Amino acid sequence: MQIQQYIESNKNRFLEELFSLIRIPSISSESEHKPDMVRCAERWRELLEQAGADNTRIIATQGNPLVYGEKIINPAKKTVLVYGHYDVMPVTPLELWNTEPFEPVIKDGKIWARGADDDKGQSFMQAKAFEAMMALGQLPCNVKFLLEGEEEIGSPSLKQWLKEPSNKALLKADVILVSDTDMVSPDVPSITTGLRGLVKFEMRVIGPDHDLHSGDFGGTVSNPVNVLSWMIGTVLDKNGHITIPGFYDDVLVCSREERELINKAPYSDEEYKKSVGVEVLHGEEGYTTLERIGIRPTFDVCGIQGGYSGEGFKTIIPSVAWAKLSFRLVANQDPERIAKLVENYFRSIAPDSVKLDFTYYEKGMPYVCPIDLEEYKAAEEAFRDTYGMQPIPAHSGCSISIVSDFEQELGLKSILLGFGLGADNIHAPNENYRIDRFLKGIETAVAFFRHYGKQ
């Protein structure tokens, strides 16, 4: 009850502090926002210090800075490492936003802004849970915070930083707590037990050394856009199955019992279609929508470009075309192996009349969290306290590649305590986050610490 009262009496301040983070356009993938990354990191450090953290600092990396803070109440007690990220996705196309992306607006009980959910809103819940426990003298275990500014581009600097023994020692803990995932529905809590891995890259198809007149040269020179389109079109068959030889060799096939459990989640195809504005769903044949999202690998074209796309028409054979492609992977699939399979496949089918060039942006391992861990049990108890029901274990279609790196480098499991929804439009125009879930997330995080501290 004390925690609920503290949250209620301070919620307006909580929101204003969150808005101070949101207003900083910390887009990690756009180099012109480099100063904004530093500003956002410094603001995070200030907020952690104000919440009661000790030894708050900005840690330089090869890329964007890390933010660290801690509260060690007793070295003999358990330690929770709270991880989050302060970088956000680009906001284009701006014309599709109903509000200014970096000027948060409250409407219909939601915060509308880039980063409202992913991940400023969600990670800030953890900071305010910590503040509440500190203010009321209820912090039951040690806490360390680590915020990074490159999750949206694959966490390259943090992954390199983690390899240093002194940095591993700094992050020594018993478990990692992450709020950067979704619930299965607004009223039914869930704990994410699986994250898909990821391979994302840009493939360039290079033809003539300059654009050519399509009348003079059409039919004699390969058109890179034609070639690129054809190559991409061969990856999926009519049943949504990826055709690349060997791609499914290591896929962990879920049992009938596991698939039945996945499909117990409250879900409606009709509501799903309505939420994304389509009339028909499509995916790998033989699997439900929830199974396609969580336990099956996928292929997507995230962007494609080549030739003339301005006003009017220009009759050319472009000299180059490129596409940004991603493969989401599931348990047992190695992103390095998949990357080699994919690149070898494209090179094997490309005509000799073009050249291919590959630039990789991220290769992330899948992650699985067993539901018999004591940390998982603490999260279950926390949701029972705040939602009055047993949370559902759920496989996510998303990727947070650093979580697997944490397990490899630090030997720690992560508990994925997320409060987002698919309708929050993360990575898209009009990102939003319900205020009631923001506040309930703070309360649930406190409950997790309480139950974990007892263990």
C-alpha positions as CSV (number, residue, x, y, z in Angstrom):
1,M,0.0,0.0,0.0
2,Q,2.9,2.4,0.8
3,I,4.3,1.8,-2.6
4,Q,1.0,2.5,-4.4
5,Q,0.6,5.7,-2.4
6,Y,4.1,6.8,-3.3
7,I,3.6,6.1,-7.0
8,E,0.2,7.9,-7.0
9,S,1.6,11.0,-5.2
10,N,4.6,11.3,-7.4
11,K,3.2,10.2,-10.8
12,N,3.1,13.7,-12.3
13,R,6.8,14.2,-11.4
14,F,7.6,10.8,-12.8
15,L,6.0,11.7,-16.1
16,E,7.8,15.0,-16.4
17,E,11.1,13.4,-15.7
18,L,10.4,10.8,-18.4
19,F,9.5,13.5,-20.8
20,S,12.9,15.1,-20.2
21,L,14.4,12.0,-21.6
22,I,12.0,11.6,-24.4
23,R,12.6,15.2,-25.6
24,I,16.2,14.3,-26.4
25,P,16.3,12.8,-30.0
26,S,18.7,10.0,-29.2
27,I,18.7,8.2,-32.5
28,S,21.7,6.0,-32.6
29,S,21.5,5.1,-36.3
30,E,21.9,8.7,-37.4
31,S,25.3,10.3,-37.0
32,E,24.0,13.8,-36.7
33,H,22.5,12.8,-33.3
34,K,25.8,12.0,-31.7
35,P,25.6,15.0,-29.4
36,D,22.1,14.0,-28.4
37,M,23.3,10.6,-27.3
38,V,25.7,12.3,-24.9
39,R,23.0,14.6,-23.6
40,C,20.6,11.7,-23.0
41,A,23.3,9.7,-21.2
42,E,24.0,12.6,-18.9
43,R,20.3,13.1,-18.2
44,W,20.0,9.5,-17.3
45,R,22.9,9.8,-15.0
46,E,21.3,12.7,-13.2
47,L,18.0,10.9,-12.8
48,L,19.7,7.8,-11.4
49,E,21.6,9.9,-8.9
50,Q,18.4,11.8,-7.9
51,A,16.7,8.4,-7.4
52,G,19.3,7.4,-4.9
53,A,22.0,5.5,-6.8
54,D,25.6,5.8,-5.8
55,N,28.7,5.9,-8.1
56,T,26.7,7.2,-11.0
57,R,28.9,7.7,-14.0
58,I,29.2,8.0,-17.8
59,I,31.4,5.3,-19.3
60,A,33.0,6.0,-22.6
61,T,33.0,3.3,-25.3
62,Q,34.1,3.1,-28.9
63,G,30.6,4.4,-29.7
64,N,27.9,5.9,-27.6
65,P,28.4,6.1,-23.8
66,L,27.1,3.8,-21.2
67,V,25.4,5.0,-18.0
68,Y,26.1,3.2,-14.7
69,G,24.8,3.5,-11.2
70,E,24.6,1.3,-8.2
71,K,23.3,0.8,-4.6
72,I,25.1,-1.8,-2.6
73,I,23.2,-2.1,0.7
74,N,25.0,-5.3,1.7
75,P,27.6,-7.2,-0.3
76,A,26.3,-10.5,1.1
77,K,22.8,-9.9,-0.4
78,K,21.8,-10.7,-3.9
79,T,22.4,-8.2,-6.7
80,V,20.0,-7.3,-9.5
81,L,21.5,-5.7,-12.6
82,V,18.9,-3.6,-14.4
83,Y,19.5,-3.1,-18.1
84,G,17.9,-0.7,-20.5
85,H,18.7,1.4,-23.5
86,Y,18.2,5.1,-24.2
87,D,18.6,5.1,-27.9
88,V,15.6,5.1,-30.2
89,M,14.6,4.4,-33.8
90,P,14.5,7.0,-36.5
91,V,11.1,8.8,-36.8
92,T,10.7,8.9,-40.6
93,P,8.3,9.2,-42.3
94,L,7.4,12.3,-40.4
95,E,4.2,13.0,-42.3
96,L,2.6,9.9,-40.7
97,W,3.0,11.2,-37.2
98,N,-0.1,12.8,-35.5
99,T,2.2,14.6,-33.0
100,E,5.7,15.8,-32.9
101,P,7.9,12.7,-32.3
102,F,10.0,14.2,-29.6
103,E,7.4,16.4,-27.8
104,P,5.4,13.9,-25.7
105,V,1.7,14.4,-25.6
106,I,-0.8,12.7,-23.3
107,K,-4.0,11.7,-25.0
108,D,-6.5,8.9,-24.4
109,G,-4.5,7.8,-21.4
110,K,-1.4,7.3,-23.4
111,I,2.0,9.0,-23.9
112,W,2.5,9.6,-27.6
113,A,6.2,10.1,-28.6
114,R,9.2,8.2,-29.9
115,G,10.7,6.2,-27.0
116,A,7.5,6.4,-24.9
117,D,7.6,2.6,-24.8
118,D,10.8,1.5,-26.4
119,D,12.7,1.8,-24.2
120,K,12.7,5.1,-22.3
121,G,9.3,4.5,-20.8
122,Q,9.9,0.9,-19.9
123,S,13.4,1.3,-18.5
124,F,12.4,4.4,-16.6
125,M,9.9,2.3,-14.7
126,Q,12.8,0.5,-13.1
127,A,14.4,3.7,-12.0
128,K,11.2,4.9,-10.4
129,A,10.7,1.5,-8.7
130,F,14.2,1.9,-7.3
131,E,13.4,5.4,-6.1
132,A,10.3,4.3,-4.4
133,M,12.0,1.5,-2.5
134,M,14.8,3.8,-1.5
135,A,12.4,6.5,-0.3
136,L,10.4,4.0,1.8
137,G,13.4,2.1,3.1
138,Q,12.2,-1.1,1.3
139,L,15.2,-2.0,-0.9
140,P,15.8,-5.7,-0.2
141,C,18.9,-6.3,-2.3
142,N,21.7,-4.6,-4.2
143,V,21.0,-2.9,-7.5
144,K,23.1,-2.0,-10.4
145,F,21.9,0.0,-13.4
146,L,23.4,-0.2,-17.0
147,L,21.9,2.0,-19.7
148,E,23.3,1.8,-23.2
149,G,22.9,3.9,-26.4
150,E,23.2,1.4,-29.2
151,E,20.6,-1.4,-28.7
152,E,18.7,-0.3,-31.8
153,I,21.9,-0.8,-33.9
154,G,22.9,-4.1,-32.3
155,S,24.9,-3.0,-29.2
156,P,28.3,-3.2,-30.9
157,S,30.2,-1.0,-28.4
158,L,28.6,-2.7,-25.3
159,K,29.4,-6.2,-26.7
160,Q,33.1,-5.2,-27.1
161,W,33.2,-3.5,-23.7
162,L,31.8,-6.6,-22.0
163,K,34.8,-8.6,-22.9
164,E,37.1,-6.7,-20.6
165,P,37.6,-8.6,-17.2
166,S,37.3,-5.3,-15.2
167,N,34.0,-4.5,-16.8
168,K,32.7,-7.9,-16.1
169,A,33.7,-7.4,-12.5
170,L,31.8,-4.1,-12.4
171,L,28.6,-5.8,-13.5
172,K,28.9,-8.8,-11.2
173,A,25.3,-9.7,-10.2
174,D,23.0,-12.6,-9.7
175,V,20.4,-11.8,-12.3
176,I,19.6,-9.2,-15.0
177,L,16.2,-7.5,-15.1
178,V,15.1,-6.1,-18.4
179,S,11.9,-4.1,-19.2
180,D,11.9,-4.0,-23.0
181,T,9.3,-6.5,-24.1
182,D,5.5,-6.9,-24.5
183,M,2.6,-8.4,-22.6
184,V,0.3,-10.8,-24.5
185,S,-2.7,-8.5,-23.9
186,P,-3.5,-5.3,-21.9
187,D,-5.1,-7.3,-19.0
188,V,-3.2,-10.5,-19.0
189,P,0.4,-10.4,-17.8
190,S,3.1,-12.4,-19.4
191,I,6.8,-13.0,-18.9
192,T,8.9,-13.3,-22.1
193,T,10.7,-16.6,-22.0
194,G,12.2,-16.5,-25.5
195,L,13.7,-13.9,-27.8
196,R,14.5,-14.5,-31.5
197,G,18.0,-14.1,-32.8
198,L,18.7,-11.8,-35.7
199,V,20.8,-11.3,-38.8
200,K,20.4,-7.9,-40.5
201,F,22.4,-6.7,-43.4
202,E,22.4,-4.6,-46.5
203,M,22.9,-6.3,-49.9
204,R,24.0,-4.2,-52.8
205,V,23.6,-5.3,-56.4
206,I,26.1,-3.4,-58.7
207,G,25.8,-3.2,-62.4
208,P,27.1,-0.7,-64.9
209,D,29.4,2.0,-63.5
210,H,26.8,4.7,-64.2
211,D,23.1,5.0,-64.9
212,L,22.2,4.1,-68.5
213,H,19.4,5.0,-70.9
214,S,16.8,2.2,-70.7
215,G,16.0,2.6,-74.5
216,D,19.6,2.4,-75.7
217,F,20.8,-0.3,-73.2
218,G,17.6,-2.1,-72.1
219,G,17.9,-5.8,-72.9
220,T,21.7,-5.8,-73.2
221,V,22.8,-4.9,-69.6
222,S,21.5,-6.4,-66.4
223,N,19.3,-4.0,-64.4
224,P,20.4,-4.2,-60.7
225,V,16.9,-3.4,-59.5
226,N,15.5,-6.2,-61.6
227,V,18.1,-8.6,-60.3
228,L,17.7,-7.6,-56.7
229,S,13.9,-7.9,-56.9
230,W,14.2,-11.4,-58.5
231,M,16.8,-12.6,-55.9
232,I,14.7,-11.4,-53.0
233,G,11.6,-13.1,-54.5
234,T,13.3,-16.5,-54.4
235,V,13.8,-16.5,-50.6
236,L,10.2,-17.4,-49.7
237,D,7.9,-19.9,-51.4
238,K,4.1,-19.6,-51.7
239,N,3.7,-21.3,-48.3
240,G,5.9,-18.7,-46.5
241,H,8.8,-21.2,-46.2
242,I,12.4,-20.0,-46.5
243,T,14.0,-21.8,-49.4
244,I,17.7,-21.3,-48.6
245,P,19.3,-24.8,-48.3
246,G,20.2,-25.7,-44.7
247,F,18.3,-22.8,-43.2
248,Y,16.1,-24.9,-41.0
249,D,18.6,-27.6,-40.1
250,D,19.1,-26.4,-36.5
251,V,15.7,-25.0,-35.7
252,L,14.4,-26.3,-32.4
253,V,11.0,-27.9,-33.1
254,C,8.5,-27.2,-30.2
255,S,6.5,-30.2,-28.9
256,R,2.7,-30.4,-29.3
257,E,2.4,-29.6,-25.6
258,E,4.5,-26.4,-25.9
259,R,2.5,-25.3,-28.9
260,E,-0.7,-25.8,-27.0
261,L,0.6,-23.7,-24.2
262,I,1.6,-20.9,-26.6
263,N,-1.9,-20.8,-28.0
264,K,-3.6,-20.5,-24.6
265,A,-2.7,-16.9,-24.6
266,P,-5.7,-14.6,-25.1
267,Y,-5.6,-13.7,-28.7
268,S,-7.9,-13.1,-31.7
269,D,-6.8,-13.1,-35.4
270,E,-9.6,-10.6,-36.0
271,E,-8.4,-8.2,-33.4
272,Y,-4.8,-8.6,-34.6
273,K,-5.8,-7.8,-38.2
274,K,-7.7,-4.8,-37.0
275,S,-4.8,-3.5,-35.0
276,V,-2.4,-3.5,-38.0
277,G,-4.9,-2.5,-40.6
278,V,-5.0,-5.6,-42.9
279,E,-7.8,-7.9,-44.0
280,V,-5.8,-11.1,-44.4
281,L,-2.9,-12.5,-42.4
282,H,-0.1,-14.4,-44.1
283,G,2.8,-16.5,-42.9
284,E,4.4,-19.9,-42.8
285,E,1.8,-22.5,-43.5
286,G,1.0,-25.0,-40.7
287,Y,1.5,-22.6,-37.8
288,T,-0.8,-20.2,-35.9
289,T,-0.1,-16.5,-35.8
290,L,1.3,-16.8,-32.2
291,E,3.6,-19.6,-33.3
292,R,4.8,-17.7,-36.3
293,I,5.6,-14.8,-34.1
294,G,7.5,-16.6,-31.4
295,I,8.9,-20.0,-32.4
296,R,9.5,-19.8,-36.2
297,P,12.2,-18.0,-38.1
298,T,11.3,-15.3,-40.6
299,F,12.6,-13.2,-43.5
300,D,11.8,-9.6,-44.2
301,V,12.8,-6.8,-46.5
302,C,13.1,-3.8,-44.3
303,G,13.9,-1.3,-47.0
304,I,14.7,-1.3,-50.7
305,Q,16.1,1.4,-53.0
306,G,17.4,1.8,-56.5
307,G,16.8,4.0,-59.6
308,Y,14.7,7.1,-59.8
309,S,11.9,7.6,-57.4
310,G,11.3,11.4,-57.7
311,E,8.5,13.3,-59.3
312,G,7.7,12.3,-62.8
313,F,9.6,9.6,-64.7
314,K,13.2,8.9,-65.7
315,T,13.9,6.0,-68.1
316,I,17.1,4.5,-66.8
317,I,18.9,1.3,-66.0
318,P,20.2,2.1,-62.5
319,S,23.8,1.4,-61.8
320,V,23.1,0.0,-58.3
321,A,20.3,-1.2,-56.1
322,W,20.3,-2.2,-52.5
323,A,18.0,-3.7,-49.9
324,K,18.1,-3.9,-46.1
325,L,17.2,-7.5,-45.1
326,S,16.6,-9.2,-41.8
327,F,16.2,-12.8,-40.7
328,R,14.7,-13.5,-37.3
329,L,16.1,-16.7,-35.8
330,V,14.8,-19.1,-33.2
331,A,16.5,-21.4,-30.6
332,N,19.5,-23.3,-31.8
333,Q,20.1,-21.2,-34.9
334,D,23.6,-19.6,-35.0
335,P,23.5,-16.2,-36.6
336,E,27.1,-16.6,-38.0
337,R,26.1,-19.8,-39.7
338,I,22.9,-18.3,-41.0
339,A,24.7,-15.3,-42.4
340,K,27.1,-17.5,-44.3
341,L,24.3,-19.6,-45.7
342,V,22.3,-16.6,-46.8
343,E,25.3,-14.8,-48.4
344,N,26.4,-18.0,-50.2
345,Y,22.9,-18.5,-51.4
346,F,22.6,-15.0,-52.9
347,R,26.1,-15.3,-54.5
348,S,25.2,-18.7,-56.0
349,I,22.1,-17.4,-57.8
350,A,23.3,-13.9,-58.8
351,P,24.0,-13.6,-62.6
352,D,27.6,-13.0,-63.6
353,S,26.5,-9.7,-65.0
354,V,26.3,-8.0,-61.6
355,K,28.4,-7.9,-58.4
356,L,27.2,-8.3,-54.9
357,D,28.4,-6.4,-51.7
358,F,27.2,-7.2,-48.2
359,T,27.3,-5.0,-45.1
360,Y,26.3,-6.6,-41.8
361,Y,24.7,-4.6,-39.1
362,E,23.8,-7.2,-36.4
363,K,24.2,-10.9,-35.7
364,G,22.4,-11.7,-32.5
365,M,21.8,-15.1,-30.8
366,P,18.3,-16.2,-29.7
367,Y,17.6,-16.4,-26.0
368,V,15.6,-18.8,-23.8
369,C,14.7,-18.4,-20.2
370,P,13.7,-21.5,-18.2
371,I,10.5,-21.1,-16.2
372,D,11.9,-23.1,-13.2
373,L,14.5,-20.4,-12.2
374,E,14.0,-18.8,-8.8
375,E,14.2,-15.4,-10.5
376,Y,11.4,-16.4,-12.8
377,K,9.3,-17.5,-9.8
378,A,9.9,-14.1,-8.2
379,A,8.5,-12.5,-11.4
380,E,5.5,-14.7,-11.3
381,E,4.8,-13.8,-7.7
382,A,5.2,-10.1,-8.6
383,F,2.5,-10.3,-11.3
384,R,0.2,-12.2,-9.0
385,D,0.5,-9.4,-6.5
386,T,-0.2,-6.6,-9.0
387,Y,-2.5,-8.2,-11.5
388,G,-4.1,-10.9,-9.4
389,M,-3.4,-13.7,-11.8
390,Q,-0.7,-16.1,-13.0
391,P,1.4,-14.6,-15.8
392,I,1.7,-16.5,-19.1
393,P,5.2,-17.6,-20.3
394,A,5.5,-16.2,-23.9
395,H,7.9,-16.4,-26.7
396,S,8.6,-13.0,-28.3
397,G,9.1,-12.4,-32.0
398,C,11.6,-9.6,-31.1
399,S,15.3,-9.6,-30.6
400,I,17.5,-8.1,-27.9
401,S,20.8,-9.5,-28.9
402,I,22.7,-8.1,-25.9
403,V,20.7,-10.5,-23.6
404,S,22.4,-13.5,-25.1
405,D,25.8,-11.7,-24.9
406,F,25.1,-11.1,-21.2
407,E,24.5,-14.8,-20.7
408,Q,27.7,-15.7,-22.6
409,E,30.0,-13.1,-21.1
410,L,28.6,-12.7,-17.5
411,G,27.0,-16.1,-17.1
412,L,23.7,-14.5,-16.1
413,K,20.1,-15.2,-17.0
414,S,17.8,-12.2,-17.8
415,I,14.2,-11.9,-16.6
416,L,12.2,-10.1,-19.3
417,L,9.6,-8.1,-17.4
418,G,7.9,-6.1,-20.2
419,F,4.7,-4.1,-20.2
420,G,4.5,-3.0,-23.9
421,L,1.8,-4.0,-26.4
422,G,1.9,-4.6,-30.1
423,A,-0.4,-1.6,-30.5
424,D,2.2,0.7,-29.0
425,N,3.7,1.2,-32.5
426,I,7.3,0.9,-31.5
427,H,9.7,1.5,-34.4
428,A,6.8,3.1,-36.3
429,P,5.1,6.5,-36.4
430,N,2.8,7.4,-33.5
431,E,4.6,5.3,-30.9
432,N,2.6,5.3,-27.6
433,Y,2.6,3.9,-24.1
434,R,-0.4,3.7,-21.7
435,I,0.2,5.6,-18.5
436,D,-1.6,2.9,-16.4
437,R,0.8,0.3,-17.7
438,F,3.8,2.6,-16.9
439,L,2.6,3.0,-13.3
440,K,1.7,-0.7,-13.0
441,G,5.1,-1.6,-14.3
442,I,6.7,0.4,-11.5
443,E,4.6,-1.4,-8.9
444,T,5.4,-4.8,-10.4
445,A,9.1,-4.1,-10.5
446,V,9.0,-3.3,-6.8
447,A,7.1,-6.6,-6.1
448,F,9.8,-8.5,-8.1
449,F,12.5,-7.0,-5.8
450,R,10.5,-7.9,-2.7
451,H,10.0,-11.5,-3.7
452,Y,13.5,-12.0,-5.0
453,G,15.0,-10.4,-1.9
454,K,13.2,-12.9,0.2
455,Q,14.6,-15.8,-1.7
